[in-house]
């Protein structure tokens, strides 16, 4: 297990670095959703962040932390969507090219978003191996700087800035829930919460059909990725040794929810919060609505991670 | 024409009165929508207000401004939806009953919202005359206090608080656009803008198929209401002599948009702002996207009035 390479200090530095290029997103509440879950819920709206997802935080930090000479050949990443658009935007802010490897079955909306920020797309087969190989080839050919979607200390520190804001906006938080895929967001939040408010219970929620983080956490052994078709497309990634390190150290629990619960949760959030969230964002609320956690009237923070969906293809 | 009975002072008093029971709603921006319209747009998100609409402001002010003895028999109103829920919530906060007359073809979501706040619903035919008659009958029977949806100085002052906030949040505003139906919102905004920043150009936008405000403004003579089936169901009301007085005095222009433009605008707002707005909210953006106003790179504020739609019945 590598030693932790992201500290609260790094997250504070990230916050200062990216302050002007990310939004302090609002926190919403709903009396009706509180009643459904038997708790006081606070929704941190990263779907309203630039690029429509929290990924703008980590990508901006990773790009802004580098010198002009390190960025000379541009940047490259692989992504099913939100991280790709975030890297493209961050590169555009620095005036350097961004190349994004995306699976050929990516949604039209996510491809368009990468292009809108000037990103150059390379399509590949929809497997992790194909994505990694294509990105490695671009690095070899162009010497561009690779920015991993989550297994990167600067990316993790950037995502952690979300928690600094959230704890400031809602000081009474007792629980904090986020979805988990590769674990970059959960790791950044874990470091921030552990450093500032260690009594807050941090819980990650995962689709049951993509439960490698759950199994790794329960067994203490990093589980290999499993192929998955969960509707929560942002959560198909698997933990790295680095993110698993933070997660096993700082999380209170990982719980899983089924696909039907995710769709139902997404619909309830649209209807009652009056915002558009993608399926991944609905995963933590699904756990609360399904009473998978005994939060018992507590103050519960929920990270809504993104809002990039094709509104013509709703799953209900 | 009656003398103006709402002043900037009344709006400031309303802000102090309702501060704890309404939200300071966020303002969103989108680089993509700016590019579509050739301006810098700021969207004031009253769809994220309590009850999902700005109507919470006016209704709260009207109810909170009254003494306990005036409210003894409860309150009554007629509404196609958002004002009804807002009155029910305000009455609930004061612990008095609310009766709401609603057309029998009101959406299930809007009926449910009134009930969720404890409102007692009386259904009537979907005409203004039937609504007014049913409400008058309830007043006669119960001596409840009638709160008109827009032709009421306290309601207008409450809606005006939105403009105080907006001008504080975005001091550089040069234009301010809102939809217009009965004119309560436009009147409140007009008084606030005229008092604080008279150089800001206030424009109301109306569905072409419900253009009584446009015709009244152009001719200088209050036009009678016309039956309408505009999809913007919040804008089917007609100006009163009171609201017409504020509007003819302070508005820069009224422009109209067709039904197809409203639906297209609503879709673009959902997709790019990642929030849910109802058709009425999309009307001002439709005017900008259709280049119906020469705003020429200016800072333009847009009021998104509400977000109460049945997400299973989308018009695209």
Contacts between the chains, C-beta under 8 A, distances in Angstrom:
chain1	res1	chain2	res2	distance
A	26	B	26	4.4
A	26	B	48	7.6
A	28	B	48	6.3
A	32	B	116	6.7
A	47	B	274	5.0
A	48	B	26	7.6
A	48	B	28	6.3
A	48	B	273	7.9
A	48	B	274	6.2
A	48	B	275	7.5
A	52	B	274	5.6
A	109	B	271	7.7
A	116	B	32	6.8
A	267	B	311	7.0
A	270	B	276	6.1
A	270	B	311	5.3
A	271	B	109	7.7
A	271	B	311	5.5
A	273	B	48	7.9
A	274	B	47	5.0
A	274	B	48	6.2
A	274	B	52	5.6
A	274	B	275	6.5
A	274	B	276	4.4
A	274	B	277	7.9
A	274	B	307	3.5
A	274	B	308	7.7
A	275	B	48	7.5
A	275	B	274	6.5
A	275	B	275	5.1
A	275	B	276	6.3
A	276	B	270	6.1
A	276	B	274	4.4
A	276	B	275	6.4
A	276	B	276	6.3
A	277	B	274	7.9
A	307	B	274	3.5
A	308	B	274	7.7
A	311	B	267	7.0
A	311	B	270	5.3
A	311	B	271	5.5
A	311	B	314	7.9
A	312	B	316	7.3
A	314	B	311	7.8
A	316	B	312	7.3
